[in-house]
């Protein structure tokens, strides 16, 4: 029969020599007990199995930190298991909390924003109607269809410089039209 002092010695041998036989002895004895404790304290069996393995892996890695004057191997191992379970709960709570705190989707537009959008659309259409057809076509292709100046030039069979000039002068006319409209409303 193995005593608690024997298990203390196993941890010491793991710390000193990386003794695999001592680890197997500890694992065989404590893994089922740690799992049972974790299941009794609310972990599902699969999570308890994983946490038990993590616990014994931590024992292997941290054996050099074990102090038999402060606690027995059993107390130390069960404390590691308890702490790993708490960390696991915190991680899952954090994930749930993160989902709860995720920013909601965009709020539905407010009626005044909808009206302003409609009015802006009307102003843009009126401004576009004030342009000559070549300027309106170049601006529409550039801004509404997101084509490059080169693509517009090729599509219309017009030199690139001409397209750039149509867009530039058309934008100047649009700005002037919208400024006049805004000035008349204030």
TORPA-4810 file (N, C-alpha, C, O; in nm, 3 decimals):
<nodes>
NODE_1_0.085_-0.118_0.000_0.000_0.000_0.000_0.089_0.125_0.000_0.188_0.133_0.073_X
NODE_2_0.052_0.222_-0.084_0.131_0.343_-0.097_0.078_0.447_0.000_-0.043_0.466_0.012_X
NODE_3_0.167_0.515_0.070_0.127_0.616_0.169_0.146_0.755_0.110_0.203_0.771_0.002_X
NODE_4_0.096_0.855_0.185_0.110_0.993_0.136_0.256_1.033_0.128_0.294_1.112_0.042_X
NODE_5_0.339_0.978_0.218_0.482_1.009_0.211_0.543_0.951_0.083_0.635_1.009_0.025_X
NODE_6_0.492_0.837_0.042_0.541_0.778_-0.083_0.509_0.871_-0.201_0.591_0.889_-0.292_X
NODE_7_0.389_0.929_-0.199_0.351_1.019_-0.307_0.431_1.149_-0.301_0.466_1.206_-0.404_X
NODE_8_0.459_1.196_-0.179_0.547_1.313_-0.165_0.682_1.283_-0.229_0.739_1.366_-0.299_X
NODE_9_0.733_1.162_-0.203_0.861_1.119_-0.260_0.854_1.109_-0.412_0.951_1.140_-0.481_X
NODE_10_0.738_1.065_-0.464_0.722_1.057_-0.611_0.737_1.196_-0.672_0.805_1.213_-0.774_X
NODE_11_0.672_1.295_-0.611_0.682_1.432_-0.664_0.827_1.479_-0.658_0.875_1.544_-0.750_X
NODE_12_0.895_1.448_-0.549_1.035_1.488_-0.535_1.121_1.422_-0.642_1.210_1.486_-0.699_X
NODE_13_1.095_1.294_-0.671_1.173_1.223_-0.774_1.145_1.282_-0.913_1.235_1.290_-0.997_X
NODE_14_1.022_1.322_-0.936_0.988_1.385_-1.063_1.064_1.517_-1.075_1.118_1.550_-1.181_X
NODE_15_1.067_1.593_-0.966_1.134_1.723_-0.967_1.284_1.707_-0.988_1.344_1.782_-1.064_X
NODE_16_1.344_1.610_-0.922_1.489_1.593_-0.929_1.536_1.527_-1.058_1.630_1.574_-1.122_X
NODE_17_1.470_1.418_-1.095_1.521_1.335_-1.205_1.427_1.322_-1.324_1.462_1.257_-1.423_X
NODE_18_1.308_1.381_-1.316_1.211_1.357_-1.423_1.173_1.210_-1.425_1.155_1.151_-1.532_X
NODE_19_1.159_1.150_-1.307_1.134_1.006_-1.292_0.995_0.970_-1.348_0.892_1.005_-1.291_X
NODE_20_0.996_0.898_-1.460_0.872_0.859_-1.528_0.794_0.756_-1.448_0.671_0.759_-1.446_X
NODE_21_0.863_0.665_-1.383_0.792_0.563_-1.303_0.717_0.629_-1.188_0.605_0.590_-1.157_X
NODE_22_0.778_0.727_-1.126_0.711_0.799_-1.018_0.589_0.872_-1.072_0.485_0.878_-1.007_X
NODE_23_0.602_0.928_-1.192_0.489_0.999_-1.252_0.376_0.902_-1.283_0.260_0.933_-1.258_X
NODE_24_0.409_0.785_-1.338_0.306_0.686_-1.369_0.232_0.647_-1.242_0.109_0.633_-1.242_X
NODE_25_0.305_0.629_-1.134_0.244_0.594_-1.006_0.149_0.704_-0.960_0.036_0.677_-0.919_X
NODE_26_0.195_0.830_-0.966_0.109_0.943_-0.930_-0.013_0.951_-1.021_-0.125_0.970_-0.975_X
NODE_27_0.010_0.938_-1.151_-0.099_0.950_-1.248_-0.203_0.842_-1.223_-0.322_0.872_-1.215_X
NODE_28_-0.160_0.718_-1.210_-0.254_0.607_-1.189_-0.336_0.626_-1.063_-0.454_0.589_-1.058_X
NODE_29_-0.274_0.682_-0.961_-0.344_0.699_-0.834_-0.434_0.822_-0.835_-0.550_0.814_-0.793_X
NODE_30_-0.384_0.937_-0.883_-0.457_1.063_-0.868_-0.548_1.099_-0.984_-0.649_1.166_-0.961_X
NODE_31_-0.519_1.059_-1.106_-0.604_1.100_-1.219_-0.750_1.061_-1.199_-0.838_1.146_-1.218_X
NODE_32_-0.781_0.936_-1.160_-0.923_0.902_-1.139_-0.984_0.979_-1.022_-1.102_1.014_-1.025_X
NODE_33_-0.906_1.004_-0.920_-0.957_1.076_-0.802_-0.983_1.224_-0.835_-1.083_1.281_-0.793_X
NODE_34_-0.892_1.283_-0.911_-0.911_1.423_-0.953_-1.034_1.433_-1.042_-1.115_1.524_-1.025_X
NODE_35_-1.049_1.340_-1.136_-1.165_1.340_-1.224_-1.294_1.328_-1.142_-1.390_1.401_-1.167_X
NODE_36_-1.295_1.237_-1.047_-1.415_1.218_-0.964_-1.448_1.346_-0.886_-1.565_1.385_-0.878_X
NODE_37_-1.348_1.410_-0.831_-1.369_1.536_-0.759_-1.429_1.642_-0.852_-1.523_1.712_-0.815_X
NODE_38_-1.373_1.652_-0.971_-1.420_1.753_-1.066_-1.564_1.726_-1.110_-1.643_1.820_-1.125_X
NODE_39_-1.598_1.599_-1.129_-1.736_1.566_-1.166_-1.829_1.599_-1.049_-1.938_1.654_-1.070_X
NODE_40_-1.788_1.568_-0.927_-1.870_1.599_-0.808_-1.890_1.749_-0.791_-1.992_1.792_-0.737_X
NODE_41_-1.795_1.827_-0.836_-1.806_1.972_-0.820_-1.868_2.041_-0.942_-1.866_2.164_-0.951_X
NODE_42_-1.924_1.962_-1.035_-2.003_2.021_-1.142_-1.948_2.013_-1.282_-2.015_2.055_-1.377_X
NODE_43_-1.829_1.962_-1.300_-1.776_1.950_-1.437_-1.840_1.831_-1.506_-1.873_1.731_-1.443_X
NODE_44_-1.858_1.843_-1.636_-1.909_1.727_-1.709_-1.793_1.627_-1.721_-1.677_1.667_-1.712_X
NODE_45_-1.822_1.498_-1.742_-1.716_1.397_-1.741_-1.604_1.422_-1.843_-1.487_1.396_-1.814_X
NODE_46_-1.638_1.471_-1.959_-1.534_1.495_-2.061_-1.442_1.608_-2.016_-1.320_1.595_-2.024_X
NODE_47_-1.501_1.718_-1.967_-1.420_1.830_-1.918_-1.339_1.787_-1.796_-1.223_1.826_-1.781_X
NODE_48_-1.399_1.705_-1.710_-1.328_1.657_-1.591_-1.207_1.573_-1.631_-1.101_1.583_-1.569_X
NODE_49_-1.223_1.490_-1.732_-1.112_1.407_-1.780_-0.999_1.496_-1.832_-0.882_1.473_-1.801_X
NODE_50_-1.035_1.596_-1.911_-0.933_1.687_-1.964_-0.863_1.764_-1.853_-0.741_1.779_-1.854_X
NODE_51_-0.941_1.813_-1.757_-0.882_1.888_-1.646_-0.794_1.798_-1.559_-0.692_1.843_-1.506_X
NODE_52_-0.833_1.672_-1.544_-0.750_1.579_-1.466_-0.616_1.560_-1.536_-0.511_1.559_-1.471_X
NODE_53_-0.619_1.545_-1.667_-0.494_1.530_-1.741_-0.410_1.658_-1.733_-0.289_1.651_-1.716_X
NODE_54_-0.475_1.774_-1.744_-0.402_1.900_-1.730_-0.340_1.911_-1.592_-0.228_1.962_-1.576_X
NODE_55_-0.413_1.864_-1.492_-0.362_1.869_-1.354_-0.235_1.789_-1.341_-0.135_1.837_-1.287_X
NODE_56_-0.238_1.666_-1.389_-0.119_1.581_-1.376_-0.005_1.630_-1.464_0.111_1.613_-1.429_X
NODE_57_-0.038_1.689_-1.576_0.067_1.749_-1.659_0.132_1.866_-1.584_0.253_1.885_-1.590_X
NODE_58_0.049_1.945_-1.515_0.103_2.055_-1.434_0.191_2.000_-1.323_0.293_2.061_-1.289_X
NODE_59_0.154_1.887_-1.265_0.237_1.824_-1.162_0.373_1.790_-1.222_0.476_1.816_-1.159_X
NODE_60_0.375_1.734_-1.341_0.500_1.698_-1.407_0.587_1.823_-1.427_0.707_1.823_-1.400_X
NODE_61_0.523_1.931_-1.477_0.598_2.052_-1.508_0.638_2.133_-1.384_0.742_2.199_-1.384_X
NODE_62_0.556_2.126_-1.282_0.580_2.212_-1.166_0.627_2.135_-1.042_0.621_2.187_-0.931_X
NODE_63_0.671_2.014_-1.061_0.712_1.932_-0.946_0.819_2.002_-0.863_0.824_1.985_-0.741_X
NODE_64_0.903_2.079_-0.926_1.009_2.151_-0.853_0.953_2.255_-0.756_1.025_2.300_-0.667_X
NODE_65_0.826_2.294_-0.772_0.765_2.393_-0.684_0.699_2.329_-0.561_0.661_2.399_-0.467_X
NODE_66_0.687_2.197_-0.560_0.622_2.127_-0.449_0.707_2.138_-0.322_0.828_2.116_-0.324_X
NODE_67_0.640_2.174_-0.212_0.707_2.186_-0.082_0.634_2.097_0.019_0.525_2.132_0.065_X
NODE_68_0.692_1.981_0.053_0.624_1.888_0.143_0.606_1.943_0.285_0.530_1.886_0.363_X
NODE_69_0.675_2.052_0.319_0.656_2.111_0.452_0.529_2.195_0.457_0.480_2.226_0.566_X
NODE_70_0.476_2.231_0.342_0.356_2.315_0.338_0.230_2.234_0.316_0.124_2.269_0.367_X
NODE_71_0.240_2.123_0.238_0.121_2.042_0.208_0.165_1.905_0.161_0.279_1.884_0.120_X
NODE_72_0.072_1.813_0.168_0.101_1.679_0.116_0.087_1.683_-0.036_0.033_1.779_-0.091_X
NODE_73_0.135_1.580_-0.102_0.122_1.571_-0.247_-0.025_1.575_-0.286_-0.063_1.639_-0.385_X
NODE_74_-0.109_1.505_-0.209_-0.252_1.501_-0.240_-0.312_1.641_-0.234_-0.382_1.682_-0.326_X
NODE_75_-0.284_1.714_-0.127_-0.338_1.850_-0.114_-0.289_1.939_-0.227_-0.365_2.018_-0.283_X
NODE_76_-0.161_1.926_-0.261_-0.103_2.007_-0.367_-0.169_1.975_-0.501_-0.204_2.066_-0.576_X
NODE_77_-0.185_1.847_-0.531_-0.245_1.804_-0.659_-0.391_1.848_-0.668_-0.433_1.898_-0.772_X
NODE_78_-0.467_1.831_-0.560_-0.608_1.872_-0.563_-0.622_2.024_-0.571_-0.720_2.075_-0.626_X
NODE_79_-0.527_2.097_-0.515_-0.527_2.243_-0.528_-0.503_2.284_-0.673_-0.567_2.375_-0.724_X
NODE_80_-0.409_2.216_-0.737_-0.384_2.243_-0.880_-0.511_2.217_-0.960_-0.549_2.297_-1.046_X
NODE_81_-0.578_2.104_-0.931_-0.701_2.069_-1.002_-0.809_2.175_-0.979_-0.876_2.218_-1.073_X
NODE_82_-0.824_2.217_-0.855_-0.923_2.319_-0.821_-0.894_2.448_-0.897_-0.985_2.509_-0.954_X
NODE_83_-0.769_2.490_-0.899_-0.733_2.614_-0.968_-0.755_2.604_-1.119_-0.800_2.700_-1.181_X
NODE_84_-0.723_2.489_-1.176_-0.747_2.471_-1.320_-0.896_2.474_-1.350_-0.937_2.528_-1.453_X
NODE_85_-0.977_2.416_-1.261_-1.123_2.420_-1.283_-1.173_2.564_-1.276_-1.254_2.605_-1.359_X
NODE_86_-1.126_2.639_-1.180_-1.167_2.780_-1.168_-1.125_2.857_-1.293_-1.203_2.937_-1.345_X
NODE_87_-1.003_2.834_-1.341_-0.957_2.901_-1.463_-1.046_2.864_-1.582_-1.079_2.949_-1.665_X
NODE_88_-1.084_2.737_-1.588_-1.170_2.690_-1.697_-1.306_2.759_-1.692_-1.360_2.801_-1.794_X
NODE_89_-1.360_2.771_-1.572_-1.490_2.839_-1.556_-1.477_2.985_-1.595_-1.564_3.039_-1.663_X
NODE_90_-1.369_3.048_-1.552_-1.349_3.189_-1.587_-1.337_3.208_-1.737_-1.393_3.302_-1.792_X
NODE_91_-1.264_3.117_-1.803_-1.251_3.127_-1.949_-1.387_3.114_-2.015_-1.419_3.190_-2.106_X
NODE_92_-1.467_3.018_-1.971_-1.598_2.999_-2.034_-1.690_3.115_-2.001_-1.769_3.157_-2.085_X
NODE_93_-1.682_3.168_-1.877_-1.761_3.286_-1.842_-1.720_3.406_-1.925_-1.805_3.484_-1.968_X
NODE_94_-1.590_3.421_-1.947_-1.540_3.533_-2.026_-1.593_3.523_-2.168_-1.630_3.624_-2.228_X
NODE_95_-1.597_3.401_-2.223_-1.648_3.383_-2.358_-1.797_3.418_-2.363_-1.843_3.483_-2.457_X
NODE_96_-1.873_3.374_-2.262_-2.015_3.406_-2.257_-2.033_3.556_-2.239_-2.117_3.617_-2.304_X
NODE_97_-1.953_3.615_-2.150_-1.961_3.759_-2.125_-1.928_3.836_-2.253_-1.992_3.936_-2.285_X
NODE_98_-1.827_3.789_-2.325_-1.789_3.857_-2.449_-1.904_3.852_-2.549_-1.929_3.949_-2.620_X
NODE_99_-1.976_3.737_-2.554_-2.090_3.728_-2.644_-2.200_3.822_-2.600_-2.263_3.888_-2.682_X
NODE_100_-2.223_3.828_-2.466_-2.327_3.916_-2.414_-2.294_4.062_-2.440_-2.384_4.143_-2.463_X
NODE_101_-2.165_4.097_-2.436_-2.125_4.235_-2.449_-2.092_4.273_-2.593_-2.049_4.386_-2.619_X
NODE_102_-2.111_4.180_-2.685_-2.083_4.213_-2.824_-2.170_4.331_-2.865_-2.288_4.336_-2.830_X
NODE_103_-2.114_4.423_-2.938_-2.195_4.539_-2.977_-2.311_4.493_-3.063_-2.294_4.410_-3.152_X
NODE_104_-2.428_4.546_-3.036_-2.543_4.505_-3.116_-2.525_4.551_-3.259_-2.440_4.635_-3.290_X
NODE_105_-2.605_4.495_-3.346_-2.600_4.537_-3.486_-2.636_4.684_-3.495_-2.678_4.745_-3.397_X
NODE_106_-2.619_4.739_-3.610_-2.651_4.880_-3.628_-2.795_4.905_-3.585_-2.885_4.826_-3.616_X
NODE_107_-2.816_5.014_-3.515_-2.951_5.052_-3.478_-3.026_5.086_-3.605_-2.969_5.135_-3.701_X
NODE_108_-3.156_5.059_-3.603_-3.232_5.097_-3.723_-3.226_5.248_-3.741_-3.222_5.323_-3.643_X
NODE_109_-3.226_5.292_-3.866_-3.216_5.436_-3.889_-3.337_5.509_-3.830_-3.450_5.459_-3.833_X
NODE_110_-3.311_5.626_-3.778_-3.417_5.709_-3.720_-3.491_5.781_-3.833_-3.433_5.806_-3.939_X
NODE_111_-3.617_5.814_-3.811_-3.695_5.879_-3.918_-3.630_6.005_-3.973_-3.634_6.029_-4.094_X
NODE_112_-3.568_6.086_-3.885_-3.506_6.209_-3.936_-3.385_6.178_-4.024_-3.356_6.251_-4.119_X
NODE_113_-3.314_6.069_-3.993_-3.200_6.029_-4.076_-3.249_5.978_-4.211_-3.187_6.003_-4.315_X
NODE_114_-3.361_5.906_-4.210_-3.418_5.858_-4.336_-3.459_5.976_-4.423_-3.431_5.980_-4.543_X
NODE_115_-3.526_6.073_-4.361_-3.570_6.192_-4.436_-3.450_6.269_-4.491_-3.451_6.312_-4.606_X
NODE_116_-3.347_6.286_-4.408_-3.227_6.357_-4.454_-3.163_6.283_-4.572_-3.117_6.346_-4.667_X
NODE_117_-3.160_6.151_-4.565_-3.104_6.072_-4.674_-3.184_6.090_-4.803_-3.127_6.102_-4.912_X
NODE_118_-3.316_6.091_-4.789_-3.401_6.112_-4.907_-3.376_6.250_-4.966_-3.364_6.266_-5.087_X
NODE_119_-3.368_6.350_-4.878_-3.344_6.487_-4.925_-3.207_6.500_-4.990_-3.193_6.567_-5.092_X
NODE_120_-3.105_6.436_-4.932_-2.972_6.437_-4.993_-2.976_6.372_-5.131_-2.915_6.422_-5.225_X
NODE_121_-3.046_6.262_-5.141_-3.058_6.194_-5.270_-3.124_6.282_-5.374_-3.084_6.284_-5.490_X
NODE_122_-3.228_6.355_-5.331_-3.296_6.446_-5.423_-3.202_6.557_-5.469_-3.201_6.594_-5.586_X
NODE_123_-3.122_6.611_-5.375_-3.027_6.717_-5.410_-2.923_6.666_-5.509_-2.889_6.734_-5.606_X
NODE_124_-2.872_6.545_-5.485_-2.770_6.490_-5.574_-2.829_6.468_-5.713_-2.764_6.499_-5.813_X
NODE_125_-2.953_6.415_-5.720_-3.016_6.394_-5.851_-3.036_6.527_-5.923_-3.013_6.538_-6.044_X
NODE_126_-3.080_6.628_-5.849_-3.100_6.760_-5.910_-2.967_6.818_-5.957_-2.959_6.877_-6.065_X
NODE_127_-2.863_6.800_-5.876_-2.731_6.851_-5.914_-2.679_6.777_-6.036_-2.623_6.839_-6.127_X
NODE_128_-2.698_6.646_-6.039_-2.652_6.568_-6.155_-2.727_6.610_-6.282_-2.670_6.611_-6.391_X
NODE_129_-2.855_6.646_-6.267_-2.934_6.690_-6.383_-2.883_6.824_-6.437_-2.908_6.857_-6.553_X
NODE_130_-2.813_6.899_-6.353_-2.761_7.029_-6.398_-2.636_7.015_-6.483_-2.594_7.112_-6.546_X
NODE_131_-2.576_6.898_-6.486_-2.453_6.876_-6.562_-2.485_6.845_-6.708_-2.595_6.803_-6.741_X
NODE_132_-2.384_6.867_-6.793_-2.405_6.823_-6.932_-2.396_6.671_-6.933_-2.333_6.613_-6.844_X
NODE_133_-2.457_6.604_-7.030_-2.465_6.458_-7.030_-2.328_6.388_-7.024_-2.317_6.283_-6.960_X
NODE_134_-2.225_6.443_-7.087_-2.093_6.380_-7.084_-2.034_6.383_-6.943_-1.976_6.285_-6.898_X
NODE_135_-2.049_6.497_-6.874_-1.998_6.508_-6.738_-2.075_6.414_-6.644_-2.016_6.344_-6.562_X
NODE_136_-2.207_6.413_-6.657_-2.292_6.329_-6.571_-2.256_6.182_-6.590_-2.246_6.107_-6.493_X
NODE_137_-2.235_6.142_-6.716_-2.202_6.003_-6.744_-2.066_5.966_-6.683_-2.054_5.859_-6.625_X
NODE_138_-1.966_6.050_-6.696_-1.833_6.023_-6.642_-1.837_6.015_-6.489_-1.775_5.926_-6.430_X
NODE_139_-1.908_6.108_-6.425_-1.918_6.108_-6.279_-1.995_5.984_-6.230_-1.956_5.922_-6.132_X
NODE_140_-2.102_5.950_-6.299_-2.180_5.833_-6.260_-2.095_5.706_-6.269_-2.098_5.622_-6.179_X
NODE_141_-2.020_5.693_-6.376_-1.935_5.575_-6.391_-1.826_5.571_-6.284_-1.792_5.464_-6.233_X
NODE_142_-1.770_5.687_-6.251_-1.661_5.692_-6.154_-1.711_5.669_-6.012_-1.650_5.591_-5.938_X
NODE_143_-1.820_5.735_-5.972_-1.861_5.733_-5.832_-1.971_5.632_-5.800_-1.975_5.579_-5.689_X
NODE_144_-2.059_5.606_-5.894_-2.167_5.512_-5.865_-2.133_5.371_-5.909_-2.181_5.274_-5.850_X
NODE_145_-2.052_5.358_-6.012_-2.012_5.225_-6.061_-1.868_5.192_-6.023_-1.819_5.083_-6.053_X
NODE_146_-1.802_5.286_-5.957_-1.667_5.268_-5.904_-1.566_5.222_-6.010_-1.484_5.134_-5.986_X
NODE_147_-1.574_5.283_-6.127_-1.478_5.252_-6.233_-1.363_5.352_-6.227_-1.380_5.468_-6.187_X
NODE_148_-1.247_5.306_-6.268_-1.131_5.397_-6.272_-1.143_5.487_-6.394_-1.220_5.460_-6.486_X
NODE_149_-1.066_5.594_-6.392_-1.067_5.684_-6.507_-1.027_5.610_-6.634_-1.084_5.634_-6.741_X
NODE_150_-0.930_5.522_-6.624_-0.886_5.444_-6.740_-0.998_5.356_-6.792_-1.020_5.347_-6.913_X
NODE_151_-1.070_5.291_-6.701_-1.182_5.205_-6.743_-1.290_5.288_-6.813_-1.345_5.245_-6.914_X
NODE_152_-1.319_5.406_-6.761_-1.420_5.493_-6.822_-1.372_5.536_-6.961_-1.450_5.534_-7.057_X
NODE_153_-1.245_5.574_-6.972_-1.188_5.616_-7.100_-1.203_5.504_-7.203_-1.243_5.529_-7.317_X
NODE_154_-1.170_5.383_-7.163_-1.179_5.270_-7.256_-1.323_5.239_-7.291_-1.355_5.210_-7.406_X
NODE_155_-1.414_5.244_-7.190_-1.555_5.212_-7.215_-1.620_5.313_-7.309_-1.703_5.275_-7.393_X
NODE_156_-1.584_5.440_-7.296_-1.647_5.544_-7.378_-1.569_5.574_-7.506_-1.618_5.644_-7.594_X
NODE_157_-1.447_5.521_-7.515_-1.365_5.548_-7.633_-1.321_5.694_-7.640_-1.310_5.750_-7.749_X
NODE_158_-1.297_5.754_-7.523_-1.259_5.895_-7.514_-1.122_5.901_-7.448_-1.093_5.820_-7.360_X
NODE_159_-1.036_5.996_-7.488_-0.904_6.005_-7.426_-0.913_6.023_-7.273_-1.007_6.084_-7.222_X
NODE_160_-0.815_5.969_-7.203_-0.810_5.972_-7.057_-0.815_6.116_-7.004_-0.886_6.144_-6.908_X
NODE_161_-0.741_6.206_-7.065_-0.740_6.346_-7.023_-0.879_6.408_-7.032_-0.917_6.488_-6.946_X
NODE_162_-0.952_6.372_-7.133_-1.089_6.425_-7.150_-1.179_6.375_-7.038_-1.260_6.452_-6.984_X
NODE_163_-1.166_6.248_-7.002_-1.246_6.192_-6.892_-1.213_6.264_-6.761_-1.302_6.300_-6.685_X
NODE_164_-1.084_6.285_-6.736_-1.043_6.354_-6.613_-1.100_6.496_-6.610_-1.146_6.542_-6.505_X
NODE_165_-1.097_6.564_-6.722_-1.150_6.701_-6.729_-1.301_6.702_-6.707_-1.353_6.788_-6.636_X
NODE_166_-1.372_6.605_-6.767_-1.518_6.598_-6.749_-1.553_6.578_-6.601_-1.643_6.642_-6.547_X
NODE_167_-1.479_6.488_-6.537_-1.506_6.461_-6.396_-1.472_6.584_-6.311_-1.548_6.622_-6.223_X
NODE_168_-1.358_6.644_-6.338_-1.315_6.760_-6.258_-1.413_6.876_-6.271_-1.458_6.931_-6.171_X
NODE_169_-1.447_6.912_-6.395_-1.538_7.024_-6.415_-1.680_6.990_-6.369_-1.752_7.076_-6.319_X
NODE_170_-1.719_6.865_-6.386_-1.851_6.822_-6.337_-1.859_6.831_-6.185_-1.961_6.874_-6.131_X
NODE_171_-1.752_6.791_-6.117_-1.750_6.800_-5.970_-1.754_6.945_-5.925_-1.819_6.977_-5.824_X
NODE_172_-1.688_7.033_-5.997_-1.691_7.176_-5.962_-1.834_7.229_-5.976_-1.880_7.306_-5.891_X
NODE_173_-1.905_7.189_-6.083_-2.043_7.232_-6.103_-2.133_7.175_-5.992_-2.221_7.245_-5.942_X
NODE_174_-2.111_7.049_-5.955_-2.192_6.988_-5.849_-2.173_7.062_-5.717_-2.270_7.091_-5.647_X
NODE_175_-2.049_7.092_-5.685_-2.020_7.164_-5.561_-2.090_7.300_-5.560_-2.152_7.339_-5.461_X
NODE_176_-2.079_7.370_-5.670_-2.142_7.503_-5.678_-2.294_7.491_-5.666_-2.356_7.571_-5.598_X
NODE_177_-2.353_7.393_-5.731_-2.497_7.373_-5.727_-2.543_7.344_-5.583_-2.640_7.403_-5.536_X
NODE_178_-2.472_7.254_-5.515_-2.511_7.215_-5.378_-2.490_7.331_-5.281_-2.570_7.349_-5.189_X
NODE_179_-2.385_7.411_-5.301_-2.363_7.528_-5.215_-2.473_7.630_-5.235_-2.518_7.692_-5.139_X
NODE_180_-2.516_7.649_-5.359_-2.629_7.742_-5.386_-2.755_7.693_-5.318_-2.829_7.771_-5.257_X
NODE_181_-2.780_7.562_-5.329_-2.899_7.503_-5.268_-2.894_7.518_-5.116_-2.994_7.554_-5.054_X
NODE_182_-2.779_7.492_-5.057_-2.765_7.502_-4.911_-2.778_7.647_-4.867_-2.838_7.674_-4.764_X
NODE_183_-2.723_7.740_-4.944_-2.731_7.883_-4.911_-2.874_7.932_-4.916_-2.911_8.018_-4.836_X
NODE_184_-2.954_7.883_-5.007_-3.093_7.924_-5.021_-3.181_7.870_-4.910_-3.289_7.924_-4.885_X
NODE_185_-3.138_7.766_-4.842_-3.218_7.705_-4.735_-3.192_7.766_-4.599_-3.276_7.752_-4.509_X
NODE_186_-3.079_7.835_-4.579_-3.046_7.885_-4.445_-3.116_8.010_-4.410_-3.097_8.062_-4.300_X
</nodes>
